Every structure is written in C-alpha cells, then in structure tokens.
C-alpha cells in the first residue's frame, strides 16, 4: 500500500490513533520501533532541531520537504507533514501538496495563518480572510484529486484571533471542501473540544501540547470526545532537550552520563540491518 492508503486504512479502524511527532529520521524511526502506527513531522520541532530557530516561518519549503523525504524514507508507518500555509497562493499550495506526496508523506496539513506563520500556542498569530483560507484548502484538495497520492488535513487558527464561532465555521467549510482531517488549533476548554467534535463532520485531530492553551485529556477521554487522532507535537523534542542538558551538565561536572550502550545505539540506527544486507553482495 502507498503511504496514503496505509493512513486511510488506519482512519477506518476503530479507536483513537496516538501520534507522537517527529523532527528527523532518527526520531521517526524510534516512534516506529516503539510500536506507534503513525507520526507527524512537526514544523516547530523541525525548525528547532534543523535550524535552532523558532517556529515563526523562518524555515523554508525546500528545507521542510528535504527533511520530510529523509523521514519518510526511513520508516514504513504513514507520516503526516506540516505544510504550513502552503508557502504562497493557491498555485503554490498545489505545488506544495504534490511535492509532499512525492516526498512520501501520507497527508499534508495546510493552515489559514498569515505568513510568516507562528506556532499555534504562541502570541502574534494572524489568520487570512475566509476567501483565502478556503482557496488554500480548495487548491490542496484539487491537487489530491488531480493525482497527488496524499490526504489533506485542514487547520484553522481562528479560535485565537476571531473566536470559536469563526473557527467552527472555517472548520465546517474545510470539511465541505473535501479535507480528509480537520484540525482546530488551540481550543481553550473541554466544552470547546466537545463542540468541535460534535459539530464538525469527518476525522478530527487533537493537539496535546504540555503547558499549551488546550486542556490535556487522556487518550480514552479524547476518543470519547470524538477525536480520531491525538498529536503530541513536542513530547520527543522536549524529552531530547532535557536529556541532552542533563548529559552536558554531567560531563561538565566531570562524570560520565549513563545512557544506552554502543551496541544498542548501532542497532537503533540500523547497523545490524546494514550488515545483513552487506553480506548479500560478498
């Protein structure tokens, strides 16, 4: 099956899909090795890990596609890609969707923020008007229907700028336009999350960011509310940063950090698979 077909199959199965988010090929491989069924390439995390810079529209379309291709080539589980605003007008959106499909993504997320976009849980966000927002999703859906083997996730950040009613209106229209998954960023209460799931048709994604604006619910609670996917966008990046800081502090203090041994690390990054394949040509 293609990545899109794998994701479509997962979406049809019962139950909530718990989705840790990755930022490079190694983190994606660890997600797959841990037994998760899908992952999401987080724009925040890629910008932080790849550039060491904030998620404020500084990373380019080409850099995101390049990182995504490396991720998709490393794992067999479907990967959803953060495609930001589509990087321009409707024709740019179509090219973005086609490029993400060619890179191996199962789904691409397009949002309605004004460029330069920002992380959904930070200040300074602005959204485009309805016509432009709908034009982006229409173009993305057209790219899918015209041959790009990929699903479309439509995201609105209007809750923070224009209120819940506007965010729901945009979400409903995105669904009517043919988006496969709908994502309302940063609802501010459980009641808002419930209303979103009740009022909007199709598959919905929840964004579970520790210390963000949205209440953190357990997977059973999210499933009961009506979500199909639960994304954990910064759990791995935050954990990696904490571990690195602790290891550096230990080294600076003159002790040696305790971590997995070299043999385990070699296995994780694929040395054993490489050696087995290498024997075929000796």
C-alpha positions in Angstrom: 0.0 0.0 0.0 1.0 3.6 -0.5 1.5 5.9 2.5 -1.9 7.4 1.8 -3.6 4.0 1.6 -1.9 3.0 4.9 -3.3 6.1 6.6 -6.7 5.7 5.1 -6.8 2.1 6.5 -5.9 3.4 9.9 -8.5 6.1 9.8 -11.2 3.4 9.1 -10.2 1.3 12.1 -11.9 1.8 15.4 -10.2 3.7 18.2 -8.0 6.7 18.7 -4.7 7.0 16.9 -2.0 8.2 19.4 0.6 10.1 17.3 4.0 11.2 18.7 5.5 13.8 16.5 9.0 13.6 15.0 11.6 16.1 13.7 14.1 13.9 11.9 14.6 10.4 10.6 16.0 9.1 13.9 13.1 10.3 16.0 10.7 8.9 13.4 12.5 5.5 13.5 12.2 5.5 17.3 8.5 6.1 17.1 8.0 3.2 14.7 10.2 0.9 16.8 8.1 1.8 19.8 5.1 0.4 18.0 3.2 3.6 17.1 1.1 3.4 13.9 1.8 6.8 12.5 3.7 10.0 13.1 3.6 13.7 12.2 6.6 15.9 11.1 6.2 18.9 13.4 7.1 22.3 11.9 8.0 23.6 15.4 10.3 20.7 16.1 11.9 20.6 12.7 12.6 24.4 12.9 14.1 23.9 16.3 16.2 20.8 15.6 17.2 21.7 12.0 17.8 25.4 12.3 17.9 26.0 16.1 15.3 28.7 15.4 11.7 29.4 16.5 8.6 28.3 14.5 7.9 31.7 13.1 8.0 31.0 9.3 11.8 31.0 9.1 12.2 27.5 7.8 11.6 27.2 4.0 9.5 25.0 1.8 12.6 23.3 0.4 14.0 22.5 3.9 10.8 21.0 5.1 10.5 18.8 2.0 14.1 17.7 2.3 13.6 16.7 6.0 10.3 15.1 5.2 11.8 12.9 2.4 14.5 11.7 4.8 11.9 10.8 7.4 9.5 9.1 5.0 12.4 7.1 3.5 13.4 5.8 7.0 10.0 4.5 8.2 7.2 2.3 6.9 4.4 3.9 9.0 2.5 6.8 7.4 3.8 10.3 8.1 1.7 13.5 8.2 3.6 16.6 7.2 3.3 20.1 8.4 3.0 22.2 5.2 2.3 25.5 7.0 0.3 27.9 4.8 1.2 26.1 1.6 4.0 28.7 1.0 2.1 31.2 -1.2 -1.0 31.4 -3.2 -3.3 28.6 -4.4 -0.9 27.5 -7.1 1.9 27.4 -4.5 -0.4 25.2 -2.4 -0.9 22.8 -5.2 2.8 22.5 -5.8 3.4 22.0 -2.1 0.9 19.2 -1.9 2.4 17.5 -5.0 5.9 17.8 -3.5 4.9 16.5 -0.2 3.2 13.5 -1.9 6.4 12.9 -3.9 8.5 13.0 -0.7 6.4 10.1 0.7 4.0 11.8 3.1 0.6 10.2 3.6 -1.0 13.5 4.5 -0.2 17.2 4.4 -1.5 19.9 6.7 -2.5 23.3 5.3 -3.4 26.1 7.7 -5.1 29.5 7.5 -2.5 31.7 9.2 -1.0 34.8 7.6 2.7 34.3 6.6 5.0 34.3 8.4 3.1 31.8 10.4 3.7 31.0 14.1 3.3 28.1 16.5 -0.3 27.8 17.3 0.2 28.2 21.1 2.4 31.4 20.9 1.5 35.0 20.6 1.3 37.1 17.4 -0.8 34.9 15.3 -2.9 36.3 12.5 -5.2 34.5 10.0 -6.1 35.3 6.4 -9.7 36.1 5.4 -12.2 33.4 4.7 -11.8 33.6 0.9 -8.1 33.0 1.0 -8.4 30.3 3.7 -10.9 28.4 1.6 -8.9 28.9 -1.6 -5.9 27.2 0.0 -7.9 24.1 1.0 -9.7 24.0 -2.3 -6.3 24.0 -4.1 -5.0 21.3 -1.8 -8.0 19.1 -2.4 -7.7 19.7 -6.1 -4.1 18.7 -6.1 -5.1 15.5 -4.3 -7.9 14.8 -6.7 -5.8 15.5 -9.7 -3.3 12.8 -8.9 -1.2 13.6 -5.8 -1.4 10.4 -3.7 -1.9 12.1 -0.4 -4.6 13.1 2.1 -5.3 16.7 3.2 -5.5 18.0 6.8 -7.1 21.4 7.1 -6.1 23.5 10.1 -7.6 26.8 11.4 -6.1 29.1 14.0 -9.1 31.4 14.0 -10.0 30.5 17.6 -7.2 32.7 18.9 -7.9 35.6 16.6 -11.6 35.6 15.8 -13.3 33.4 18.4 -14.8 29.9 18.5 -17.7 30.6 16.1 -15.4 31.7 13.3 -13.1 28.7 13.9 -16.1 26.3 13.7 -17.4 28.0 10.5 -14.0 27.6 8.9 -13.7 24.0 10.1 -17.1 23.1 8.7 -16.3 24.7 5.4 -13.0 22.9 5.2 -14.8 19.6 5.6 -17.4 20.6 3.0 -14.5 21.4 0.6 -13.2 17.8 0.9 -10.5 17.9 3.5 -9.8 14.5 5.0 -8.9 15.5 8.5 -9.9 18.7 10.4 -7.7 20.4 13.0 -9.0 23.3 15.1 -5.9 24.6 16.8 -5.9 25.6 20.5 -9.5 25.2 21.7 -9.5 26.6 25.2 -11.8 24.3 27.2 -13.2 20.8 27.2 -16.6 22.2 26.2 -15.0 23.8 23.1 -13.3 20.5 22.2 -16.6 18.6 22.6 -18.5 21.2 20.5 -15.9 20.9 17.7 -16.2 17.2 17.6 -20.0 17.3 17.7 -20.5 20.0 15.1 -17.8 19.2 12.5 -18.1 16.1 10.3 -15.3 13.7 9.5 -12.0 12.9 11.2 -10.7 15.4 13.8 -7.2 15.8 15.3 -6.4 17.0 18.8 -3.1 18.7 19.6 -1.9 17.7 23.1 0.8 20.2 24.0 2.0 20.3 27.6 1.6 23.8 29.1 -0.3 24.9 26.0 -3.8 26.5 25.7 -5.8 23.3 25.2 -6.7 21.0 28.2 -4.7 17.9 28.3 -7.0 14.9 28.1 -6.1 11.2 28.3 -6.4 9.1 25.1 -9.7 7.5 26.4 -11.1 10.9 27.1 -10.1 12.2 23.6 -11.7 9.2 22.0 -14.9 9.6 24.0 -14.9 13.3 23.0 -14.8 12.4 19.3 -11.3 12.8 18.2 -9.7 10.3 15.8 -6.0 11.4 16.2 -4.1 12.7 19.2 -0.9 14.5 18.3 1.9 15.0 20.8 3.9 17.7 18.9 6.8 18.4 21.3 7.0 15.5 23.7 10.0 13.9 22.0 11.8 17.2 21.3 11.3 18.4 24.9 12.5 15.0 26.2 15.6 15.1 24.0 16.5 18.6 25.1 16.1 17.6 28.7 18.3 14.5 28.3 21.0 16.5 26.4 21.1 19.2 29.0 21.4 16.6 31.8 24.2 14.8 29.9 26.1 18.1 29.3 25.7 19.0 33.0 27.2 15.7 34.0 30.1 16.0 31.6 30.8 19.5 32.8 30.8 18.2 36.4 33.3 15.6 35.4 31.1 12.5 35.4 30.1 10.3 32.5 26.3 10.2 31.6 24.5 6.9 31.8 22.8 6.0 28.6 22.2 3.1 26.2 25.3 1.2 25.2 27.0 1.5 21.9 25.6 -1.9 20.6 22.1 -0.8 21.3 22.7 2.6 19.6 24.1 0.8 16.5 21.1 -1.4 16.3 18.7 1.5 16.6 20.2 3.4 13.7 20.3 0.3 11.5 23.9 -1.1 11.6 22.6 -4.7 12.0 20.3 -4.4 9.1 23.1 -2.9 7.0 25.5 -5.8 7.9 22.8 -8.4 6.9 22.3 -6.6 3.6 26.0 -6.2 3.0 26.5 -10.0 3.2 24.3 -10.5 0.1 27.0 -8.9 -2.1 30.1 -10.5 -0.7 
